[in-house]
Amino acid sequence: MRDTYIAVLFADGLSREAADLGYRRINTLRRGSVEKERIYWNGAFKLGGGPSSPLRLLEEAVRKVKPGRALDAGMGRGRNAIYLAANGWETHGYDMAEDGLVAAQAAAKEASVRITTVQAKHEDFDFGESKWDLILCGYCYMRADDPRWPVTFLKALKPGGIVVFQDSDADPPPWRKVAANWSGFHILRLEDTDPGYIDDDWVPSKWERTVRLVARKE
């Protein structure tokens, strides 16, 4: 999003320094409320912000998994949902930014796949019970050390279902707390990578640590 926004301002005649300053101001202001965050991401998705290729961790995690029913939490423009649908998954997703969902449906149509989308925030979405074979959380403002999500996902997943989680984080989570929170799962993969190690996905991973987790419900 940062590079796209700055490029648009630069094309409109602003200097690169002024465009960068404008982005930093917006990036700070958007954190003030959920509504500001929603407006920010609507603008981002209209500009085509964010990567288009599926998350590499997701590709690796489902390579030998039989397709089933998948949920993409905070799906954005739908790159991961479309990848799953193209590989035989019945794919559902939600996001608070309605323009992201419009872009996701347009991209799914172009790819000749079907996805189901719902406008919702994490706190409002009904994850259900024993409903999903896969839940994906890719750069969607969930933290691995937040105790809400392991409990929610454990209830929502079918036996043998998996969670694929990846997000950038300026502050590494307390790993003992992460392990305790996810104790109801069999952890298949847990990584805390240095800034810049993930260089083929979302831009924040270039200057922040990236947490990656794959866990299976027994």
BAFI-3210 file (N, C-alpha, C; in Angstrom, 3 decimals, decimal comma, padded with zeros to 6 digits):
// residues 218
n [1|2|3|4|5|6|7|8|9|10|11|12|13|14|15|16|17|18|19|20|21|22|23|24|25|26|27|28|29|30|31|32|33|34|35|36|37|38|39|40|41|42|43|44|45|46|47|48|49|50|51|52|53|54|55|56|57|58|59|60|61|62|63|64|65|66|67|68|69|70|71|72|73|74|75|76|77|78|79|80|81|82|83|84|85|86|87|88|89|90|91|92|93|94|95|96|97|98|99|100|101|102|103|104|105|106|107|108|109|110|111|112|113|114|115|116|117|118|119|120|121|122|123|124|125|126|127|128|129|130|131|132|133|134|135|136|137|138|139|140|141|142|143|144|145|146|147|148|149|150|151|152|153|154|155|156|157|158|159|160|161|162|163|164|165|166|167|168|169|170|171|172|173|174|175|176|177|178|179|180|181|182|183|184|185|186|187|188|189|190|191|192|193|194|195|196|197|198|199|200|201|202|203|204|205|206|207|208|209|210|211|212|213|214|215|216|217|218]
n.u [000,834|001,924|003,918|002,340|000,544|002,310|003,407|001,181|000,680|003,083|002,911|000,905|002,198|003,462|006,453|008,735|009,449|007,397|005,214|005,857|005,771|003,047|001,911|002,884|001,575|-001,143|-001,016|-000,594|-002,863|-004,973|-005,061|-006,636|-009,340|-011,775|-013,404|-011,894|-009,812|-011,155|-011,890|-009,346|-008,403|-010,296|-009,596|-007,008|-007,459|-008,864|-006,832|-005,411|-003,745|-001,344|-000,019|-000,444|-000,004|-000,492|-000,047|003,045|003,467|000,901|000,587|002,544|001,565|-000,862|-000,272|-000,283|-002,745|-006,082|-008,568|-011,105|-013,433|-012,844|-011,811|-011,033|-009,759|-010,137|-009,732|-009,048|-008,162|-008,511|-006,552|-005,545|-007,858|-008,790|-006,718|-007,046|-009,663|-009,225|-007,828|-009,569|-010,868|-013,738|-014,399|-014,580|-014,738|-014,033|-014,078|-013,566|-013,533|-015,441|-014,796|-012,606|-013,783|-015,372|-013,350|-012,214|-014,247|-014,405|-011,882|-012,044|-014,020|-012,677|-010,740|-012,239|-013,368|-015,260|-016,067|-017,209|-018,200|-018,216|-019,034|-017,466|-016,085|-013,376|-014,313|-017,032|-017,687|-019,200|-017,754|-018,592|-019,124|-017,219|-016,903|-015,058|-012,350|-010,016|-008,540|-007,448|-005,226|-003,873|-001,782|-003,692|-004,165|-004,330|-002,938|-000,518|-000,232|-002,596|-005,132|-007,757|-008,120|-007,037|-008,856|-011,299|-010,822|-010,292|-012,774|-014,183|-013,028|-013,096|-012,365|-008,947|-008,634|-006,844|-004,945|-003,582|-001,305|000,026|001,807|003,151|005,086|006,058|006,893|008,089|006,081|005,494|006,892|006,376|003,819|002,484|002,804|001,374|-001,198|-001,901|-002,089|-004,060|-003,804|-001,934|001,139|002,498|004,271|006,217|007,439|009,635|010,675|013,394|013,330|012,977|013,602|011,370|010,717|009,138|006,494|003,974|004,667|005,317|006,747|009,298|010,516|009,737|009,503|008,375|005,799|005,075|002,792|001,606|-000,943|-002,625|-005,823|-006,485]
n.v [-001,202|001,283|001,924|002,092|004,180|006,358|006,465|007,256|009,849|011,056|010,950|012,780|015,130|015,799|016,032|013,318|013,265|014,764|013,165|010,817|011,779|012,426|009,871|008,730|010,289|009,637|006,924|006,957|008,327|006,615|004,622|005,497|004,774|002,161|002,796|004,704|003,044|001,273|003,009|003,685|001,180|000,675|002,663|001,753|-000,728|000,058|001,246|-000,929|-001,997|-003,992|-007,388|-009,690|-012,376|-015,652|-016,366|-017,680|-019,394|-020,450|-021,898|-023,869|-025,094|-026,324|-028,077|-030,907|-031,432|-032,511|-030,863|-028,864|-027,107|-023,733|-020,777|-017,413|-015,066|-011,614|-010,923|-009,100|-008,205|-010,731|-012,570|-014,970|-016,437|-016,860|-018,417|-020,732|-021,515|-022,078|-024,356|-026,288|-025,880|-025,109|-021,944|-019,321|-015,925|-012,949|-009,384|-006,103|-004,008|-002,946|-002,386|-003,955|-006,462|-006,224|-006,013|-008,520|-010,282|-009,544|-010,300|-013,033|-013,755|-013,184|-015,118|-017,331|-018,711|-019,490|-017,667|-017,036|-014,129|-011,912|-008,906|-007,905|-007,373|-008,791|-009,205|-009,318|-011,365|-014,532|-017,356|-019,915|-023,464|-026,392|-026,127|-025,494|-026,610|-025,375|-022,426|-019,313|-016,742|-014,159|-011,576|-009,916|-008,390|-009,929|-011,236|-013,672|-014,151|-013,406|-014,418|-014,866|-015,941|-018,641|-020,130|-019,526|-020,538|-023,218|-024,149|-023,576|-025,076|-028,203|-031,580|-032,278|-030,069|-027,137|-024,224|-021,472|-019,023|-015,806|-012,842|-009,530|-007,951|-005,482|-005,860|-008,772|-011,569|-012,885|-015,960|-018,149|-017,599|-017,729|-020,477|-021,559|-020,529|-021,851|-024,474|-026,349|-027,258|-029,129|-028,025|-027,419|-025,782|-023,046|-019,906|-017,151|-014,614|-012,523|-008,955|-008,306|-010,872|-012,169|-011,372|-011,417|-010,820|-009,147|-005,710|-004,580|-006,660|-006,335|-004,513|-005,159|-007,751|-011,071|-013,257|-016,660|-019,319|-022,600|-024,723|-027,622|-028,931|-031,504]
n.w [000,000|000,837|-001,121|-003,423|-002,812|-002,447|-004,993|-006,502|-005,462|-006,142|-008,915|-009,208|-008,880|-006,455|-004,469|-003,797|-001,130|000,086|-000,584|000,795|003,417|003,557|003,398|005,791|007,689|007,229|007,772|010,490|011,478|010,770|012,652|014,653|014,949|014,305|012,159|010,747|010,029|008,352|006,243|005,354|004,357|002,389|000,547|000,006|-001,228|-003,481|-004,866|-005,533|-003,610|-001,794|-002,061|-004,858|-005,349|-003,872|-000,358|000,531|002,693|003,032|000,624|001,025|003,338|002,627|000,649|000,655|001,662|001,778|-000,058|001,468|003,399|003,587|005,380|004,958|006,867|007,278|004,498|002,485|-000,819|-001,741|-002,645|-001,480|-000,977|-003,569|-004,599|-003,027|-003,788|-006,481|-006,226|-005,426|-002,991|-001,008|-000,610|001,713|002,873|004,801|005,349|006,689|004,948|002,402|-000,241|-000,692|-000,765|-003,044|-004,957|-004,587|-005,423|-008,107|-009,000|-008,538|-010,349|-012,720|-012,556|-012,875|-010,694|-007,719|-004,850|-001,512|000,100|002,937|004,588|007,422|010,716|012,658|015,259|014,939|013,231|012,731|013,584|013,996|014,733|014,581|011,779|009,764|007,645|007,272|008,461|007,596|008,463|007,295|007,516|008,896|011,162|013,495|016,447|017,395|020,088|021,220|023,255|022,461|019,882|019,473|021,057|019,807|017,213|017,705|018,443|016,097|014,048|012,262|013,394|012,908|011,331|010,155|011,124|009,491|009,931|009,559|010,159|010,257|012,820|014,981|017,565|018,975|019,932|023,293|023,654|025,333|026,168|023,713|023,108|025,256|024,772|022,415|023,116|022,802|020,263|017,799|017,115|014,074|012,807|013,740|013,676|014,130|012,392|011,299|010,526|007,072|006,273|005,224|002,135|-000,063|000,097|001,943|002,383|005,045|006,300|005,495|007,146|009,680|012,188|011,392|012,150|011,918|011,810|011,854|012,710|013,932|014,646|016,852]
ca.u [000,000|002,775|004,550|001,286|000,040|003,360|003,522|000,043|000,922|004,219|002,395|000,067|003,040|004,142|007,798|008,747|009,496|006,055|004,350|006,192|005,234|001,599|001,575|003,147|000,505|-002,352|-000,777|-000,759|-004,243|-005,922|-005,099|-007,462|-010,632|-012,090|-013,964|-010,768|-009,091|-011,959|-011,741|-007,977|-008,271|-011,096|-008,740|-005,886|-007,894|-009,199|-005,562|-004,753|-002,702|-001,075|000,440|-001,462|000,297|-000,888|000,936|003,867|003,203|-000,347|000,870|003,301|000,774|-001,983|000,203|-000,683|-003,991|-007,284|-009,392|-012,360|-014,095|-011,817|-012,172|-009,957|-010,104|-009,546|-009,246|-008,558|-008,545|-008,872|-005,510|-005,434|-009,137|-008,839|-005,779|-007,676|-010,785|-008,675|-007,275|-010,613|-011,457|-014,939|-013,731|-015,339|-013,868|-014,673|-013,219|-014,366|-013,492|-016,331|-014,129|-011,766|-014,646|-015,725|-012,168|-012,036|-015,227|-014,019|-010,718|-012,504|-014,709|-011,651|-010,035|-013,240|-013,620|-016,323|-015,803|-018,294|-017,627|-019,081|-018,424|-017,492|-014,843|-013,056|-015,127|-018,443|-017,905|-019,592|-016,872|-019,332|-018,598|-016,884|-017,399|-014,006|-011,182|-008,863|-008,726|-006,256|-005,083|-002,688|-001,638|-005,049|-004,255|-004,474|-001,651|-000,404|-000,315|-003,932|-005,777|-009,107|-008,215|-006,925|-010,110|-012,302|-010,492|-010,430|-014,211|-014,695|-012,450|-013,423|-011,198|-007,935|-008,542|-005,604|-004,843|-002,377|-001,236|001,242|001,630|004,326|004,911|007,235|007,306|007,880|005,207|006,111|006,697|005,743|002,384|001,990|002,719|000,281|-002,468|-002,183|-001,845|-005,093|-003,456|-000,613|001,823|003,290|005,305|006,177|008,654|009,765|011,737|013,923|012,899|013,632|013,701|010,242|010,871|008,338|005,084|003,512|005,799|005,784|007,698|010,648|011,145|009,276|009,574|007,202|005,445|004,377|002,293|000,670|-001,356|-003,707|-006,709|-006,455]
ca.v [000,000|002,465|002,240|002,471|005,503|007,340|006,571|008,043|011,252|011,527|011,154|013,978|016,310|016,000|015,474|012,026|013,532|015,168|011,993|009,921|012,401|012,262|008,489|008,490|010,934|008,817|005,643|007,204|008,714|005,517|003,779|006,141|004,116|001,115|003,431|005,260|001,905|000,780|003,978|003,526|-000,031|000,860|003,395|000,895|-001,757|000,730|001,501|-002,199|-002,198|-005,337|-008,356|-010,447|-013,807|-016,240|-016,477|-018,879|-020,295|-021,141|-022,890|-024,969|-025,765|-027,103|-028,825|-032,315|-031,475|-032,694|-029,642|-028,896|-025,806|-022,812|-019,407|-016,440|-013,984|-010,362|-011,443|-008,076|-008,342|-012,112|-013,357|-016,309|-017,115|-017,278|-019,538|-021,925|-021,916|-022,647|-025,667|-027,209|-025,583|-024,275|-020,844|-018,196|-014,919|-011,715|-008,223|-004,936|-003,049|-003,426|-002,284|-005,135|-007,582|-005,997|-006,383|-009,965|-010,944|-009,276|-011,134|-014,421|-013,914|-013,217|-016,389|-018,379|-019,476|-018,925|-017,480|-016,406|-013,041|-011,249|-007,741|-008,047|-007,267|-010,027|-009,338|-009,494|-012,521|-015,777|-018,426|-021,161|-024,599|-027,547|-025,648|-025,250|-027,482|-024,483|-021,003|-018,552|-015,386|-013,646|-010,121|-009,403|-007,743|-010,857|-011,560|-015,066|-014,243|-012,988|-015,672|-015,040|-016,637|-020,107|-020,679|-019,389|-021,417|-024,608|-024,431|-023,421|-026,066|-029,618|-032,367|-032,352|-028,791|-026,413|-022,765|-020,922|-017,668|-015,037|-011,405|-008,774|-007,446|-004,743|-006,449|-010,224|-011,994|-013,751|-017,291|-019,051|-017,308|-018,287|-021,934|-021,862|-020,210|-022,814|-025,815|-027,272|-027,638|-029,671|-026,995|-027,988|-024,839|-021,798|-019,184|-015,712|-014,275|-011,172|-008,033|-008,493|-012,289|-012,349|-010,259|-011,681|-010,701|-007,837|-004,797|-004,411|-007,702|-005,925|-003,768|-005,699|-009,205|-011,774|-014,469|-017,651|-020,417|-023,584|-025,582|-028,547|-029,405|-032,981]
ca.w [000,000|000,944|-002,405|-004,367|-002,422|-002,728|-006,447|-006,982|-005,091|-006,940|-010,270|-009,164|-008,822|-005,192|-004,373|-003,110|000,302|000,503|-000,701|001,901|004,629|003,511|003,742|007,210|008,451|007,092|008,437|011,920|011,762|010,560|013,842|015,666|015,133|013,334|010,969|009,994|009,469|007,232|005,152|004,851|003,539|001,169|-000,382|-000,382|-002,172|-004,741|-005,547|-005,820|-002,614|-001,315|-003,062|-005,590|-005,285|-002,590|000,700|000,339|003,822|002,734|-000,416|001,619|004,368|002,077|-000,512|000,740|002,420|000,955|-000,003|002,199|003,567|004,073|005,740|004,862|007,791|006,832|003,216|001,573|-002,230|-002,025|-003,327|-000,912|-001,186|-004,967|-004,722|-002,439|-004,640|-007,709|-005,895|-005,013|-001,693|-000,894|000,076|002,251|003,449|005,257|005,562|007,050|003,841|001,341|-001,541|-000,808|-001,161|-004,450|-005,738|-004,477|-006,285|-009,494|-009,298|-008,591|-011,637|-013,759|-012,436|-013,105|-009,477|-006,896|-003,431|-000,768|000,887|003,914|005,210|008,876|011,466|013,373|016,463|014,574|012,368|013,399|013,125|014,058|015,492|013,729|010,488|008,781|007,552|007,227|008,736|007,231|008,991|006,627|007,644|009,119|012,476|014,614|017,047|017,814|021,540|021,659|023,663|021,901|018,607|019,571|021,585|018,749|016,097|018,146|018,373|014,732|013,134|012,338|013,812|011,854|010,625|010,415|011,100|008,878|010,472|009,285|010,297|010,676|014,169|015,437|018,846|018,966|021,026|024,301|023,076|026,301|026,117|022,454|023,259|026,180|024,115|021,360|023,666|022,325|018,902|017,501|016,352|012,990|012,387|014,490|013,319|014,363|011,454|011,393|009,475|005,792|005,890|004,302|001,188|-001,255|000,435|002,382|002,579|006,428|006,698|005,126|008,240|010,957|012,345|010,876|012,886|011,091|012,618|011,289|013,820|013,565|015,704|016,950]
c.u [000,871|003,331|003,519|000,794|001,053|003,503|002,397|000,252|002,062|003,772|001,516|000,879|003,742|005,571|007,722|008,765|008,117|005,083|004,596|005,656|003,723|001,174|001,768|002,075|-000,778|-002,197|-000,903|-002,212|-005,208|-006,056|-006,050|-008,792|-010,822|-012,608|-012,869|-009,964|-009,833|-011,818|-010,364|-007,873|-009,161|-010,277|-007,597|-006,306|-008,330|-007,947|-004,824|-003,649|-002,566|-000,673|-000,718|-001,237|-000,114|000,280|001,719|003,647|001,927|-000,121|001,568|002,441|-000,303|-001,559|-000,275|-001,965|-005,173|-008,157|-010,701|-012,969|-013,127|-012,403|-010,929|-010,367|-009,386|-008,929|-008,718|-009,071|-008,702|-007,814|-005,429|-006,725|-009,239|-007,894|-006,412|-008,814|-010,296|-008,093|-008,285|-011,255|-012,767|-014,552|-014,683|-014,341|-014,655|-013,619|-014,111|-014,432|-014,308|-015,675|-013,145|-012,573|-015,096|-014,562|-011,947|-013,000|-014,890|-012,841|-011,100|-013,214|-013,705|-010,894|-010,954|-013,388|-014,704|-015,868|-017,005|-017,695|-018,676|-018,341|-018,588|-016,116|-014,590|-014,037|-016,587|-018,712|-018,234|-018,755|-017,548|-018,631|-018,424|-017,285|-016,336|-012,923|-009,892|-009,300|-007,402|-006,327|-003,794|-002,641|-002,984|-005,241|-004,731|-003,074|-001,651|-000,527|-001,641|-004,727|-007,162|-009,121|-007,983|-008,209|-011,198|-012,069|-010,641|-011,885|-014,694|-014,204|-013,046|-012,195|-010,216|-007,777|-007,294|-005,805|-003,524|-002,351|000,088|000,939|002,955|004,040|006,190|007,780|007,050|007,008|005,974|005,842|006,101|004,233|001,778|001,797|001,571|-001,078|-002,886|-002,010|-002,895|-004,849|-002,127|000,084|002,762|004,451|005,130|007,505|008,532|010,949|012,135|013,340|013,694|013,777|012,575|010,267|010,040|006,842|004,785|004,693|006,237|006,785|009,132|011,327|010,636|009,483|008,300|007,013|004,668|004,025|001,384|000,333|-002,569|-004,512|-006,707|-007,864]
c.v [001,255|002,878|002,713|003,882|006,584|007,545|007,417|009,525|011,847|011,822|012,399|015,264|016,587|015,457|014,138|012,222|013,909|013,990|011,012|010,461|012,250|010,859|008,238|009,133|010,102|007,505|005,773|007,486|007,542|004,616|004,316|005,467|003,050|001,727|004,058|004,152|001,350|001,692|003,847|002,321|000,008|001,598|002,548|-000,111|-001,159|001,001|000,209|-002,521|-003,644|-006,277|-009,102|-011,954|-014,375|-016,316|-017,784|-019,892|-021,086|-022,227|-024,112|-025,774|-026,677|-028,025|-030,273|-032,504|-031,607|-031,444|-029,874|-027,512|-024,845|-021,442|-018,542|-015,226|-012,703|-010,526|-010,385|-008,273|-009,790|-012,985|-014,791|-017,111|-017,642|-018,456|-020,827|-022,429|-022,580|-024,034|-026,572|-026,951|-024,806|-023,090|-019,720|-017,195|-013,718|-010,622|-007,051|-003,915|-003,579|-003,355|-003,422|-006,332|-007,451|-006,416|-007,890|-010,708|-010,728|-010,150|-012,606|-014,712|-014,014|-014,542|-017,591|-019,307|-018,767|-018,832|-016,799|-015,354|-012,394|-010,037|-007,859|-007,740|-008,591|-010,267|-009,632|-010,798|-013,754|-016,927|-019,795|-022,239|-025,799|-027,285|-025,631|-026,322|-026,663|-023,069|-020,313|-017,161|-014,830|-012,131|-009,449|-008,861|-008,686|-011,167|-013,003|-015,222|-013,727|-014,248|-015,898|-016,012|-018,147|-020,758|-020,662|-020,396|-022,888|-025,043|-024,467|-024,488|-027,459|-030,367|-032,530|-031,072|-028,023|-024,904|-022,403|-019,441|-017,027|-013,558|-010,770|-008,142|-006,750|-005,324|-007,951|-010,647|-012,831|-015,217|-018,299|-018,850|-017,857|-019,787|-022,322|-021,627|-021,285|-024,260|-026,832|-027,773|-028,399|-028,658|-027,652|-027,096|-023,550|-021,088|-017,712|-015,263|-012,808|-010,280|-008,251|-009,932|-012,664|-011,157|-010,437|-011,558|-009,296|-006,962|-004,660|-005,468|-007,340|-005,160|-004,186|-007,203|-009,819|-013,071|-015,384|-018,862|-021,304|-024,560|-026,409|-028,940|-030,927|-033,548]
c.w [000,000|-000,410|-003,424|-004,084|-002,782|-004,233|-007,036|-006,673|-005,912|-008,373|-010,350|-008,978|-007,507|-005,268|-003,642|-001,586|000,836|000,442|000,448|003,213|004,688|003,896|005,237|008,092|008,415|007,846|009,949|012,269|011,677|011,781|014,900|015,925|014,065|012,044|010,115|009,330|008,249|006,019|004,514|003,912|002,306|000,114|-000,900|-001,442|-003,504|-005,566|-005,895|-004,837|-002,187|-002,426|-003,709|-005,526|-003,933|-001,622|000,539|001,474|003,591|001,691|000,170|002,590|003,794|000,932|-000,509|001,544|001,466|001,057|000,740|002,235|004,243|004,369|005,679|005,693|007,380|005,454|002,257|000,160|-002,663|-002,661|-002,798|-001,091|-002,614|-005,214|-004,182|-003,321|-005,918|-007,484|-005,204|-003,671|-001,855|-000,010|000,451|002,827|003,909|005,392|005,932|005,929|002,663|-000,035|-001,760|-001,286|-002,614|-005,348|-005,723|-005,400|-007,761|-009,895|-009,386|-009,909|-012,773|-013,752|-012,636|-011,905|-008,682|-005,450|-002,798|000,154|001,784|004,453|006,722|009,444|012,182|014,517|016,147|013,836|013,210|012,834|013,182|014,871|014,566|012,276|009,391|008,822|007,551|007,588|008,451|007,846|008,412|006,673|007,894|010,535|013,573|015,137|017,540|019,320|022,094|022,010|023,067|020,742|018,695|020,076|020,516|017,632|016,477|018,076|016,932|013,775|013,335|012,866|012,646|011,064|011,028|010,386|010,430|009,221|010,084|009,421|010,676|012,029|014,609|016,736|018,826|020,137|022,043|023,962|024,048|026,295|024,838|022,575|024,176|025,524|023,123|021,817|023,231|020,912|018,876|016,600|015,339|012,598|013,178|014,284|013,689|013,512|011,583|010,297|008,189|005,351|004,928|003,352|-000,070|-000,975|000,925|002,804|004,042|006,890|006,336|006,257|009,621|010,996|011,779|011,659|011,949|011,953|011,766|012,408|013,415|014,797|015,707|017,024]
res [m|r|d|t|y|i|a|v|l|f|a|d|g|l|s|r|e|a|a|d|l|g|y|r|r|i|n|t|l|r|r|g|s|v|e|k|e|r|i|y|w|n|g|a|f|k|l|g|g|g|p|s|s|p|l|r|l|l|e|e|a|v|r|k|v|k|p|g|r|a|l|d|a|g|m|g|r|g|r|n|a|i|y|l|a|a|n|g|w|e|t|h|g|y|d|m|a|e|d|g|l|v|a|a|q|a|a|a|k|e|a|s|v|r|i|t|t|v|q|a|k|h|e|d|f|d|f|g|e|s|k|w|d|l|i|l|c|g|y|c|y|m|r|a|d|d|p|r|w|p|v|t|f|l|k|a|l|k|p|g|g|i|v|v|f|q|d|s|d|a|d|p|p|p|w|r|k|v|a|a|n|w|s|g|f|h|i|l|r|l|e|d|t|d|p|g|y|i|d|d|d|w|v|p|s|k|w|e|r|t|v|r|l|v|a|r|k|e]
***
